[in-house]
Amino acid sequence: MEARAAARYIRVTPMKARRVVDLIRGMNATEAQAVLRFAPQAASVPVGKVLDSAIANAVHNYNHNNVESLYVAEAFVDEGPTLKRFRPRAQGRAYRIRKRTSHITVVLASKEGTR
């Protein structure tokens, strides 16, 4: 059994989101929720929402009632499109501001062979 959830076009840089995802990879799902709840990084909020969605997918789609046996099998962050903006600078120049986006994916698996 493998439940997955993904959030796309999240307005957080992939490098910052990867720091948070590295914290929970391989962890028990309920432990990962607790870690993300108290993590000081701003990216822990969208990663926590994706984890909650993956747990809900496991319960709803696979009738997996034992949430304690779920663990984070895969968690990764891909780079989304970059929004390009311009900032006015001195003497008529313009500097480019890159607002990066992320695609966050979390895959949960069950520690036991079946449900």
All heavy atoms as an XYZ file, in Angstrom:
899
protein
N       0.838     -1.172      0.000
C       0.000      0.000      0.000
C       0.882      1.234      0.000
O       1.825      1.337      0.776
C      -0.885     -0.021      1.246
C      -2.006      0.964      1.262
S      -1.747      2.616      1.909
C      -0.630      2.444      3.224
N       0.591      2.139     -0.907
C       1.387      3.350     -1.020
C       0.454      4.521     -1.275
O      -0.195      4.585     -2.314
C       2.374      3.186     -2.173
C       3.460      4.208     -2.191
C       4.480      3.908     -3.269
O       4.203      4.276     -4.432
O       5.512      3.314     -2.968
N       0.347      5.418     -0.317
C      -0.500      6.595     -0.457
C       0.397      7.789     -0.727
O       1.427      7.960     -0.078
C      -1.314      6.822      0.806
N      -0.020      8.607     -1.682
C       0.802      9.763     -2.020
C      -0.044     11.022     -2.055
O      -1.262     10.961     -2.235
C       1.539      9.559     -3.333
C       0.685      9.511     -4.551
C       1.489      9.476     -5.846
N       2.603      8.575     -5.828
C       3.857      8.953     -6.126
N       4.118     10.182     -6.466
N       4.833      8.074     -6.090
N       0.634     12.144     -1.874
C       0.001     13.445     -1.986
C       1.049     14.417     -2.508
O       2.239     14.281     -2.217
C      -0.538     13.920     -0.644
N       0.583     15.372     -3.289
C       1.500     16.357     -3.862
C       0.848     17.727     -3.838
O      -0.368     17.853     -4.000
C       1.876     15.979     -5.283
N       1.665     18.720     -3.606
C       1.226     20.112     -3.706
C       2.127     20.780     -4.732
O       3.356     20.671     -4.654
C       1.335     20.821     -2.366
N       1.517     21.438     -5.693
C       2.291     22.032     -6.768
C       2.198     23.552     -6.705
O       1.232     24.112     -6.205
C       1.787     21.512     -8.114
C       1.868     19.983     -8.172
C       1.501     19.453     -9.517
N       2.556     19.802    -10.450
C       2.365     19.968    -11.765
N       1.176     19.810    -12.264
N       3.372     20.281    -12.547
N       3.217     24.204     -7.233
C       3.297     25.661     -7.343
C       3.232     26.344     -5.977
O       2.589     27.383     -5.818
C       2.192     26.214     -8.258
C       2.161     25.543     -9.600
C       1.153     24.637     -9.918
C       3.145     25.788    -10.546
C       1.129     24.011    -11.137
C       3.132     25.160    -11.772
C       2.120     24.273    -12.064
O       2.100     23.652    -13.277
N       3.890     25.776     -4.989
C       3.937     26.363     -3.646
C       4.994     27.467     -3.641
O       6.115     27.261     -4.100
C       4.281     25.284     -2.598
C       3.278     24.147     -2.644
C       4.351     25.891     -1.213
C       1.871     24.551     -2.341
N       4.650     28.629     -3.114
C       5.554     29.767     -3.155
C       6.579     29.725     -2.027
O       6.600     30.569     -1.136
C       4.751     31.075     -3.096
C       4.427     31.681     -4.421
C       5.623     32.296     -5.123
N       6.085     33.452     -4.391
C       7.325     33.593     -3.974
N       8.234     32.680     -4.182
N       7.678     34.664     -3.316
N       7.430     28.728     -2.067
C       8.576     28.632     -1.167
C       9.722     28.097     -2.014
O       9.500     27.302     -2.933
C       8.260     27.734      0.052
C       8.006     26.302     -0.347
C       9.358     27.813      1.081
N      10.926     28.553     -1.762
C      12.033     28.115     -2.601
C      12.311     26.632     -2.364
O      12.178     26.137     -1.236
C      13.302     28.935     -2.314
O      13.718     28.682     -0.977
C      13.064     30.405     -2.513
N      12.697     25.911     -3.401
C      12.950     24.480     -3.240
C      14.054     24.170     -2.229
O      13.970     23.186     -1.501
C      13.360     24.026     -4.647
C      12.782     25.033     -5.559
C      12.771     26.312     -4.807
N      15.063     25.014     -2.150
C      16.157     24.761     -1.216
C      15.672     24.813      0.236
O      16.044     23.974      1.062
C      17.278     25.779     -1.439
C      18.494     25.563     -0.590
S      19.779     26.780     -0.897
C      20.402     26.210     -2.459
N      14.797     25.761      0.530
C      14.260     25.876      1.889
C      13.282     24.751      2.196
O      13.228     24.265      3.331
C      13.567     27.231      2.062
C      14.535     28.395      2.035
C      13.809     29.703      2.132
C      14.792     30.869      2.071
N      14.105     32.166      2.112
N      12.514     24.334      1.195
C      11.572     23.237      1.413
C      12.312     21.909      1.590
O      11.875     21.050      2.359
C      10.600     23.152      0.250
N      13.424     21.731      0.901
C      14.195     20.482      1.021
C      14.768     20.317      2.422
O      14.894     19.196      2.913
C      15.312     20.450     -0.014
C      14.812     20.133     -1.393
C      15.939     19.977     -2.396
N      15.371     19.890     -3.722
C      15.545     20.799     -4.677
N      16.310     21.845     -4.456
N      14.991     20.643     -5.850
N      15.120     21.431      3.071
C      15.613     21.353      4.454
C      14.565     20.743      5.364
O      14.881     19.955      6.263
C      15.957     22.752      4.983
C      17.239     23.316      4.454
C      17.532     24.662      5.090
N      17.527     24.569      6.545
C      17.298     25.599      7.350
N      17.026     26.783      6.858
N      17.330     25.449      8.650
N      13.303     21.102      5.149
C      12.211     20.611      5.988
C      11.890     19.162      5.642
O      11.677     18.328      6.523
C      10.971     21.512      5.827
C       9.799     20.958      6.596
C      11.292     22.922      6.294
N      11.865     18.846      4.354
C      11.528     17.489      3.915
C      12.586     16.494      4.395
O      12.265     15.355      4.743
C      11.362     17.474      2.377
C      11.363     16.067      1.835
C      10.087     18.172      1.993
N      13.843     16.923      4.453
C      14.901     16.042      4.934
C      14.703     15.660      6.404
O      15.196     14.628      6.849
C      16.269     16.700      4.759
C      16.680     16.785      3.293
O      16.086     16.048      2.469
O      17.576     17.577      2.969
N      13.999     16.501      7.163
C      13.741     16.200      8.572
C      12.817     14.999      8.744
O      12.973     14.223      9.689
C      13.088     17.402      9.270
C      13.921     18.636      9.524
C      13.042     19.752     10.064
C      15.032     18.335     10.496
N      11.849     14.840      7.841
C      10.796     13.842      8.066
C      10.975     12.568      7.250
O      10.251     11.605      7.466
C       9.401     14.435      7.770
C       9.256     14.796      6.300
C       9.113     15.599      8.671
C       7.842     15.040      5.873
N      11.889     12.545      6.304
C      12.042     11.370      5.443
C      12.401     10.140      6.274
O      13.320     10.163      7.080
C      13.114     11.630      4.398
C      13.133     10.593      3.302
C      14.154     10.905      2.240
N      13.757     12.071      1.454
C      14.467     13.199      1.397
N      15.578     13.322      2.079
N      14.042     14.199      0.662
N      11.625      9.054      6.118
C      11.858      7.818      6.843
C      11.211      7.753      8.215
O      11.259      6.728      8.878
N      10.582      8.837      8.645
C       9.969      8.884      9.973
C       8.581      8.253      9.980
O       7.946      8.111      8.938
C       9.800     10.339     10.405
C      10.763     10.839     11.392
S      10.238     12.468     11.948
C      11.743     12.950     12.723
N       8.130      7.907     11.167
C       6.747      7.503     11.362
C       5.852      8.710     11.036
O       6.230      9.844     11.293
C       6.561      7.060     12.814
C       5.243      6.401     13.058
O       4.428      6.277     12.148
N       5.021      5.984     14.282
N       4.680      8.471     10.472
C       3.829      9.569     10.007
C       3.374     10.476     11.144
O       3.374     11.706     11.008
C       2.620      9.017      9.262
N       3.009      9.901     12.277
C       2.554     10.736     13.392
C       3.717     11.507     14.015
O       3.541     12.651     14.447
C       1.856      9.878     14.464
O       2.712      8.801     14.825
C       0.544      9.334     13.942
N       4.902     10.902     14.049
C       6.089     11.614     14.527
C       6.417     12.775     13.601
O       6.788     13.861     14.052
C       7.295     10.677     14.597
C       7.357      9.782     15.790
C       8.621      8.933     15.761
O       9.675      9.432     15.327
O       8.546      7.773     16.167
N       6.309     12.538     12.310
C       6.616     13.577     11.328
C       5.654     14.754     11.476
O       6.057     15.912     11.343
C       6.547     13.001      9.920
N       4.387     14.470     11.770
C       3.432     15.548     12.001
C       3.846     16.396     13.200
O       3.774     17.618     13.163
C       2.035     14.984     12.245
C       1.300     14.575     10.998
C      -0.085     14.046     11.317
O      -0.262     13.282     12.265
N      -1.058     14.450     10.521
N       4.286     15.742     14.262
C       4.706     16.473     15.458
C       5.957     17.301     15.186
O       6.065     18.450     15.642
C       4.959     15.495     16.604
N       6.901     16.739     14.434
C       8.131     17.472     14.118
C       7.804     18.709     13.288
O       8.323     19.799     13.547
C       9.127     16.553     13.372
C      10.253     17.351     12.749
C       9.692     15.521     14.327
N       6.927     18.547     12.304
C       6.589     19.680     11.442
C       5.787     20.743     12.186
O       5.903     21.934     11.886
C       5.796     19.198     10.226
C       6.588     18.380      9.223
C       5.668     17.857      8.139
C       7.707     19.197      8.618
N       4.994     20.325     13.150
C       4.197     21.287     13.902
C       5.084     22.244     14.689
O       4.746     23.414     14.866
C       3.252     20.545     14.848
C       2.180     21.432     15.438
C       1.116     20.653     16.173
N       0.368     19.780     15.272
C       0.326     18.445     15.383
N       0.976     17.838     16.350
N      -0.371     17.727     14.532
N       6.233     21.768     15.162
C       7.098     22.597     15.995
C       8.374     23.035     15.284
O       9.246     23.624     15.915
C       7.445     21.859     17.286
C       6.238     21.608     18.147
C       5.696     20.342     18.256
C       5.617     22.650     18.806
C       4.575     20.107     19.025
C       4.490     22.431     19.583
C       3.970     21.158     19.689
N       8.494     22.764     14.003
C       9.679     23.211     13.254
C       9.579     24.717     13.017
O       8.520     25.226     12.664
C       9.780     22.472     11.933
N      10.675     25.442     13.204
C      10.615     26.897     13.076
C      10.582     27.387     11.628
O      10.288     28.557     11.389
C      11.892     27.363     13.774
C      12.827     26.222     13.633
C      11.991     24.980     13.681
N      10.873     26.532     10.655
C      10.931     26.967      9.263
C       9.523     27.254      8.722
O       8.573     26.554      9.044
C      11.580     25.895      8.375
C      13.048     25.693      8.634
C      13.325     24.706      9.748
O      12.416     24.172     10.353
N      14.594     24.500     10.031
N       9.430     28.259      7.878
C       8.144     28.617      7.290
C       7.665     27.544      6.319
O       6.460     27.372      6.121
C       8.248     29.957      6.567
N       8.571     26.801      5.727
C       8.202     25.766      4.762
C       7.569     24.553      5.435
O       7.021     23.688      4.742
C       9.428     25.324      3.968
N       7.601     24.486      6.759
C       7.018     23.337      7.444
C       5.488     23.347      7.373
O       4.872     22.289      7.491
C       7.473     23.293      8.904
O       7.020     24.423      9.598
N       4.886     24.503      7.129
C       3.425     24.579      7.023
C       2.925     23.875      5.754
O       2.080     22.975      5.845
C       2.940     26.045      7.099
C       1.457     26.125      6.842
C       3.289     26.645      8.441
N       3.425     24.218      4.549
C       2.935     23.488      3.375
C       3.341     22.023      3.358
O       2.569     21.165      2.903
C       3.527     24.245      2.188
C       4.605     25.073      2.725
C       4.289     25.333      4.164
N       4.522     21.690      3.884
C       4.939     20.286      3.940
C       4.024     19.519      4.894
O       3.637     18.373      4.613
C       6.426     20.164      4.365
C       6.804     18.719      4.591
C       7.327     20.774      3.307
N       3.637     20.137      6.001
C       2.701     19.507      6.930
C       1.341     19.268      6.304
O       0.706     18.232      6.538
N       0.888     20.205      5.477
C      -0.397     20.027      4.806
C      -0.341     18.877      3.812
O      -1.305     18.115      3.676
C      -0.799     21.317      4.092
C      -1.248     22.411      5.019
C      -1.705     23.625      4.241
C      -2.177     24.727      5.182
N      -2.694     25.882      4.431
N       0.776     18.733      3.114
C       0.918     17.624      2.169
C       0.960     16.304      2.926
O       0.349     15.310      2.503
C       2.182     17.810      1.299
C       2.414     16.601      0.410
C       2.068     19.057      0.455
N       1.640     16.263      4.065
C       1.687     15.050      4.882
C       0.297     14.695      5.402
O      -0.103     13.522      5.358
C       2.659     15.235      6.047
C       2.789     14.061      7.011
C       3.364     12.844      6.295
C       3.638     14.438      8.196
N      -0.450     15.683      5.876
C      -1.822     15.435      6.332
C      -2.690     14.893      5.203
O      -3.517     13.998      5.407
C      -2.449     16.719      6.889
C      -1.775     17.193      8.162
O      -1.073     16.368      8.798
O      -1.949     18.365      8.524
N      -2.505     15.423      4.005
C      -3.270     14.961      2.851
C      -2.906     13.526      2.492
O      -3.785     12.729      2.133
C      -3.011     15.884      1.664
O      -3.709     15.444      0.536
N      -1.632     13.172      2.591
C      -1.213     11.797      2.295
C      -1.803     10.823      3.309
O      -2.226      9.710      2.940
C       0.307     11.697      2.284
N      -1.864     11.226      4.577
C      -2.473     10.374      5.600
C      -3.964     10.211      5.325
O      -4.516      9.106      5.416
C      -2.219     10.961      7.009
C      -0.731     10.869      7.352
C      -3.048     10.245      8.059
C      -0.340     11.613      8.605
N      -4.630     11.302      4.954
C      -6.049     11.225      4.635
C      -6.291     10.347      3.407
O      -7.277      9.606      3.349
C      -6.610     12.621      4.397
N      -5.394     10.408      2.427
C      -5.517      9.546      1.252
C      -5.376      8.077      1.625
O      -6.074      7.222      1.082
C      -4.469      9.909      0.203
C      -4.770     11.216     -0.475
O      -5.898     11.698     -0.430
N      -3.768     11.793     -1.102
N      -4.472      7.772      2.554
C      -4.289      6.384      2.984
C      -5.540      5.871      3.687
O      -5.960      4.729      3.475
C      -3.082      6.271      3.910
N      -6.154      6.716      4.500
C      -7.346      6.298      5.237
C      -8.546      6.167      4.298
O      -9.280      5.177      4.342
C      -7.651      7.308      6.378
C      -8.998      7.022      7.002
C      -6.553      7.260      7.429
N      -8.717      7.142      3.422
C      -9.911      7.160      2.574
C      -9.807      6.209      1.378
O     -10.718      5.443      1.104
C     -10.168      8.581      2.078
C     -11.407      8.710      1.263
N     -11.400      8.636     -0.104
C     -12.695      8.893      1.629
C     -12.633      8.761     -0.557
N     -13.436      8.932      0.477
N      -8.685      6.247      0.674
C      -8.568      5.466     -0.560
C      -8.230      3.999     -0.327
O      -8.619      3.147     -1.120
C      -7.513      6.073     -1.476
C      -7.890      7.479     -1.918
O      -9.035      7.869     -1.819
N      -6.918      8.223     -2.393
N      -7.488      3.708      0.736
C      -7.028      2.339      0.972
C      -7.629      1.714      2.227
O      -7.200      0.637      2.635
C      -5.494      2.306      1.061
C      -4.843      2.777     -0.214
C      -4.303      4.052     -0.308
C      -4.774      1.954     -1.329
C      -3.702      4.495     -1.471
C      -4.182      2.382     -2.502
C      -3.655      3.657     -2.565
O      -3.073      4.079     -3.732
N      -8.559      2.406      2.867
C      -9.192      1.930      4.107
C      -8.147      1.524      5.141
O      -8.280      0.508      5.816
C     -10.136      0.751      3.825
C     -11.299      1.177      2.977
O     -11.781      2.295      3.103
N     -11.744      0.298      2.109
N      -7.113      2.317      5.246
C      -6.013      2.022      6.169
C      -6.322      2.696      7.497
O      -6.117      3.894      7.673
C      -4.697      2.542      5.599
C      -3.507      1.965      6.273
N      -3.097      2.386      7.503
C      -2.664      0.990      5.904
C      -2.026      1.703      7.850
N      -1.745      0.854      6.890
N      -6.847      1.920      8.461
C      -7.276      2.495      9.729
C      -6.149      2.660     10.730
O      -6.229      3.467     11.641
C      -8.388      1.629     10.335
C      -9.619      1.639      9.459
O      -9.924      2.654      8.855
N     -10.298      0.518      9.369
N      -5.079      1.894     10.600
C      -3.970      1.955     11.536
C      -2.951      2.987     11.050
O      -2.010      2.663     10.319
C      -3.323      0.565     11.677
C      -2.310      0.536     12.797
O      -2.189      1.491     13.558
N      -1.585     -0.555     12.894
N      -3.133      4.231     11.465
C      -2.243      5.308     11.033
C      -0.862      5.157     11.660
O       0.130      5.636     11.111
C      -2.888      6.675     11.384
C      -2.001      7.829     10.973
C      -4.245      6.799     10.723
N      -0.786      4.469     12.782
C       0.498      4.293     13.482
C       1.497      3.483     12.661
O       2.705      3.584     12.864
C       0.280      3.614     14.833
C      -0.579      4.413     15.793
C       0.041      5.753     16.154
O       1.270      5.822     16.335
O      -0.719      6.732     16.232
N       1.015      2.653     11.739
C       1.931      1.824     10.960
C       2.410      2.509      9.684
O       3.185      1.930      8.928
C       1.260      0.494     10.598
O       0.212      0.722      9.687
N       1.975      3.740      9.445
C       2.415      4.466      8.257
C       3.731      5.180      8.520
O       3.967      5.700      9.610
C       1.363      5.504      7.846
C       0.042      4.977      7.330
C      -0.915      6.137      7.104
C       0.236      4.191      6.060
N       4.593      5.193      7.506
C       5.839      5.949      7.597
C       6.092      6.655      6.277
O       5.516      6.309      5.249
C       7.018      5.050      7.983
C       7.482      4.137      6.876
C       8.582      4.457      6.097
C       6.818      2.943      6.607
C       8.998      3.623      5.082
C       7.240      2.100      5.606
C       8.332      2.453      4.841
O       8.746      1.622      3.828
N       6.953      7.658      6.307
C       7.257      8.454      5.122
C       8.277      7.685      4.289
O       9.468      7.674      4.586
C       7.793      9.848      5.513
C       8.074     10.684      4.280
C       6.817     10.556      6.422
N       7.794      7.012      3.247
C       8.675      6.215      2.398
C       9.488      7.112      1.468
O      10.689      6.901      1.277
C       7.862      5.209      1.587
N       8.836      8.093      0.881
C       9.509      9.044     -0.002
C       8.997     10.436      0.304
O       7.817     10.614      0.598
C       9.194      8.760     -1.478
C       9.798      7.524     -2.058
C       9.403      7.378     -3.520
O       9.716      8.305     -4.311
O       8.768      6.378     -3.858
N       9.878     11.391      0.212
C       9.501     12.790      0.345
C      10.516     13.588     -0.454
O      11.723     13.476     -0.212
C       9.486     13.238      1.799
N      10.039     14.335     -1.421
C      10.973     15.093     -2.244
C      10.331     16.389     -2.704
O       9.115     16.559     -2.680
C      11.468     14.275     -3.436
C      10.392     13.688     -4.299
C       9.903     14.376     -5.384
C       9.879     12.427     -4.018
C       8.916     13.840     -6.175
C       8.899     11.874     -4.806
C       8.410     12.585     -5.895
N      11.206     17.318     -3.100
C      10.788     18.637     -3.552
C      11.411     18.876     -4.923
O      12.625     18.777     -5.084
C      11.246     19.734     -2.573
C      10.873     21.106     -3.095
C      10.662     19.499     -1.201
N      10.560     19.150     -5.899
C      11.031     19.504     -7.228
C      10.834     21.001     -7.438
O       9.994     21.632     -6.792
C      10.249     18.739     -8.301
C      10.525     17.254     -8.240
O      11.673     16.880     -7.925
O       9.604     16.473     -8.501
N      11.600     21.528     -8.373
C      11.521     22.952     -8.645
C      10.378     23.237     -9.604
O      10.233     22.566    -10.631
C      12.839     23.430     -9.243
C      12.958     24.924     -9.314
C      14.365     25.370     -9.652
O      15.305     24.608     -9.392
O      14.498     26.489    -10.184
N       9.557     24.213     -9.261
C       8.469     24.639    -10.126
C       8.901     25.822    -10.969
O      10.080     26.197    -10.985
N       7.975     26.435    -11.659
C       8.326     27.603    -12.466
C       8.711     28.792    -11.588
O       8.252     28.927    -10.461
C       7.056     27.894    -13.261
C       5.974     27.232    -12.509
C       6.574     26.067    -11.800
N       9.560     29.625    -12.129
C      10.032     30.797    -11.407
C       9.312     32.036    -11.922
O       9.267     32.274    -13.131
C      11.551     30.964    -11.604
O      12.200     29.797    -11.110
C      12.073     32.170    -10.851
N       8.739     32.804    -10.997
C       8.109     34.065    -11.359
C       9.194     35.144    -11.409
O       9.941     35.310    -10.447
C       7.043     34.446    -10.330
C       5.956     33.420    -10.058
C       5.088     33.869     -8.896
C       5.117     33.208    -11.290
N       9.278     35.832    -12.513
C      10.336     36.843    -12.675
C       9.732     38.229    -12.503
O       8.786     38.600    -13.194
C      10.994     36.682    -14.034
C      11.749     35.371    -14.128
C      12.200     35.076    -15.520
C      12.902     33.750    -15.547
N      11.953     32.639    -15.630
N      10.289     38.977    -11.578
C       9.839     40.331    -11.300
C      11.044     41.266    -11.403
O      12.191     40.824    -11.332
C       9.234     40.426     -9.889
C       8.053     39.502     -9.656
C       6.855     39.941    -10.484
N       5.698     39.086    -10.287
C       5.314     38.142    -11.124
N       6.018     37.908    -12.216
N       4.240     37.425    -10.900
N      10.791     42.557    -11.532
C      11.874     43.520    -11.645
C      11.790     44.538    -10.529
O      10.703     44.968    -10.141
C      11.834     44.222    -13.004
C      12.210     43.308    -14.121
C      11.240     42.664    -14.857
C      13.536     43.061    -14.407
C      11.576     41.804    -15.874
C      13.892     42.203    -15.419
C      12.910     41.574    -16.163
N      12.953     44.903    -10.025
C      13.069     45.853     -8.927
C      13.819     47.080     -9.442
O      14.923     46.931     -9.986
C      13.850     45.203     -7.791
C      13.985     46.036     -6.572
C      13.016     45.551     -5.520
N      13.100     46.405     -4.360
C      12.026     46.877     -3.755
N      10.839     46.553     -4.191
N      12.144     47.638     -2.705
N      13.257     48.252     -9.292
C      13.981     49.442     -9.761
C      15.208     49.712     -8.891
O      15.159     49.572     -7.663
C      12.952     50.561     -9.642
C      11.909     50.054     -8.727
C      11.936     48.565     -8.783
N      16.288     50.077     -9.554
C      17.534     50.397     -8.858
C      18.011     51.778     -9.298
O      17.364     52.444    -10.113
C      18.606     49.338     -9.166
C      18.211     47.928     -8.801
C      17.920     47.754     -7.342
N      19.144     47.831     -6.564
C      19.228     47.671     -5.267
N      18.127     47.428     -4.573
N      20.364     47.733     -4.635
N      19.145     52.172     -8.793
C      19.660     53.515     -9.056
C      19.996     53.707    -10.530
O      20.347     52.758    -11.241
C      20.895     53.771     -8.204
N      19.890     54.927    -10.993
C      20.273     55.364    -12.338
C      19.496     54.624    -13.427
O      20.035     54.300    -14.486
C      21.784     55.200    -12.544
C      22.592     56.037    -11.586
C      24.088     55.865    -11.763
O      24.539     55.171    -12.656
N      24.849     56.503    -10.898
N      18.236     54.324    -13.157
C      17.380     53.740    -14.173
C      17.573     52.260    -14.431
O      17.002     51.722    -15.368
N      18.374     51.615    -13.625
C      18.595     50.193    -13.826
C      17.446     49.383    -13.229
O      16.678     49.875    -12.410
C      19.910     49.756    -13.174
C      21.136     50.327    -13.840
C      22.385     49.773    -13.188
N      23.579     50.265    -13.836
C      24.248     51.354    -13.465
N      23.818     52.067    -12.440
N      25.324     51.726    -14.104
N      17.382     48.131    -13.618
C      16.368     47.222    -13.066
C      17.052     45.904    -12.743
O      17.753     45.338    -13.593
C      15.242     47.008    -14.064
N      16.864     45.421    -11.520
C      17.402     44.129    -11.121
C      16.276     43.110    -11.141
O      15.145     43.412    -10.772
C      17.993     44.193     -9.716
C      19.361     44.833     -9.632
C      19.989     45.379    -10.736
C      20.031     44.870     -8.422
C      21.232     45.960    -10.644
C      21.282     45.445     -8.317
C      21.878     45.994     -9.437
O      23.112     46.567     -9.350
N      16.614     41.900    -11.548
C      15.613     40.838    -11.622
C      15.458     40.175    -10.253
O      16.431     39.820     -9.607
C      16.025     39.797    -12.652
C      15.011     38.684    -12.791
C      15.352     37.749    -13.886
N      14.975     38.378    -15.153
C      15.182     37.829    -16.327
N      15.782     36.674    -16.420
N      14.798     38.440    -17.416
N      14.221     40.008     -9.834
C      13.884     39.275     -8.616
C      13.269     37.958     -9.049
O      12.321     37.951     -9.840
C      12.871     40.058     -7.749
C      13.404     41.448     -7.401
C      12.514     39.279     -6.491
C      14.581     41.466     -6.488
N      13.809     36.849     -8.573
C      13.288     35.529     -8.921
C      12.483     34.972     -7.756
O      13.023     34.708     -6.689
C      14.440     34.587     -9.280
C      15.092     34.943    -10.592
C      16.224     34.031    -10.932
N      17.315     34.080     -9.960
C      18.275     35.009     -9.952
N      18.270     35.947    -10.864
N      19.222     34.976     -9.048
N      11.181     34.806     -7.966
C      10.301     34.232     -6.948
C      10.092     32.775     -7.314
O       9.317     32.454     -8.219
C       8.977     34.991     -6.904
C       9.181     36.439     -6.509
C       7.891     37.145     -6.267
C       8.198     38.542     -5.765
N       7.201     39.001     -4.831
N      10.767     31.903     -6.603
C      10.776     30.492     -6.959
C       9.577     29.755     -6.365
O       9.060     30.136     -5.314
C      12.076     29.852     -6.486
C      13.301     30.502     -7.113
C      14.578     29.875     -6.637
N      15.733     30.579     -7.133
C      16.342     30.299     -8.287
N      15.880     29.339     -9.052
N      17.410     30.966     -8.655
N       9.177     28.694     -7.048
C       8.078     27.861     -6.571
C       8.548     26.421     -6.468
O       9.581     26.047     -7.039
C       6.859     27.938     -7.509
O       7.230     27.454     -8.793
C       6.337     29.353     -7.613
N       7.783     25.613     -5.736
C       8.158     24.226     -5.467
C       6.980     23.292     -5.723
O       5.824     23.684     -5.583
C       8.573     24.056     -4.002
O       9.654     24.872     -3.700
N       7.314     22.061     -6.069
C       6.352     20.968     -6.117
C       6.765     19.998     -5.005
O       7.846     19.401     -5.084
C       6.373     20.246     -7.459
C       6.086     21.128     -8.632
N       5.110     22.095     -8.631
C       6.645     21.172     -9.856
C       5.087     22.690     -9.817
N       6.014     22.152    -10.570
N       5.926     19.831     -3.993
C       6.243     18.997     -2.829
C       5.449     17.700     -2.932
O       4.236     17.735     -3.120
C       5.899     19.730     -1.518
C       6.649     21.056     -1.444
C       6.219     18.858     -0.316
C       6.183     21.973     -0.341
N       6.133     16.558     -2.804
C       5.493     15.252     -2.890
C       5.875     14.418     -1.672
O       7.055     14.364     -1.308
C       5.925     14.507     -4.163
O       5.667     15.347     -5.290
C       5.172     13.203     -4.319
N       4.874     13.776     -1.058
C       5.097     12.881      0.087
C       4.415     11.553     -0.226
O       3.250     11.526     -0.631
C       4.531     13.480      1.395
C       4.639     12.494      2.539
C       5.254     14.769      1.742
N       5.156     10.457     -0.055
C       4.629      9.104     -0.281
C       4.701      8.351      1.040
O       5.778      8.277      1.651
C       5.425      8.367     -1.376
C       4.892      6.969     -1.570
C       5.400      9.139     -2.667
N       3.567      7.809      1.468
C       3.521      7.024      2.708
C       3.386      5.556      2.365
O       2.705      5.191      1.404
C       2.317      7.445      3.559
C       2.294      8.880      4.072
C       1.035      9.121      4.861
C       3.511      9.181      4.894
N       4.015      4.719      3.162
C       3.887      3.279      3.009
C       3.596      2.682      4.370
O       3.814      3.302      5.407
C       5.160      2.674      2.426
N       3.102      1.460      4.356
C       2.752      0.773      5.597
C       3.904     -0.122      6.013
O       4.533     -0.779      5.177
C       1.489     -0.063      5.382
O       1.152     -0.718      6.578
N       4.205     -0.132      7.313
C       5.293     -0.976      7.813
C       4.940     -2.450      7.762
O       5.784     -3.294      7.554
C       5.656     -0.590      9.243
C       6.386      0.716      9.311
C       6.837      1.032     10.707
C       7.544      2.370     10.724
N       7.903      2.812     12.031
N       3.660     -2.759      7.928
C       3.222     -4.141      7.855
C       2.989     -4.521      6.409
O       2.764     -3.654      5.555
C       1.963     -4.345      8.689
C       0.852     -3.401      8.316
C      -0.214     -3.298      9.366
O       0.135     -3.361     10.556
O      -1.380     -3.154      8.986
N       3.009     -5.803      6.099
C       2.868     -6.270      4.721
C       1.533     -5.908      4.114
O       1.452     -5.447      2.994
N       0.459     -6.101      4.861
C      -0.880     -5.737      4.388
C      -1.434     -4.691      5.325
O      -0.739     -4.157      6.166
C      -1.801     -6.971      4.347
O      -1.916     -7.511      5.671
C      -1.247     -8.024      3.402
N      -2.736     -4.453      5.205
C      -3.353     -3.482      6.103
C      -3.295     -4.041      7.466
O      -3.400     -3.770      8.472
C      -4.794     -3.228      5.747
C      -4.968     -2.649      4.403
C      -6.406     -2.390      4.218
N      -6.857     -3.325      3.216
C      -8.032     -3.341      2.694
N      -8.920     -2.500      3.092
N      -8.384     -4.178      1.781
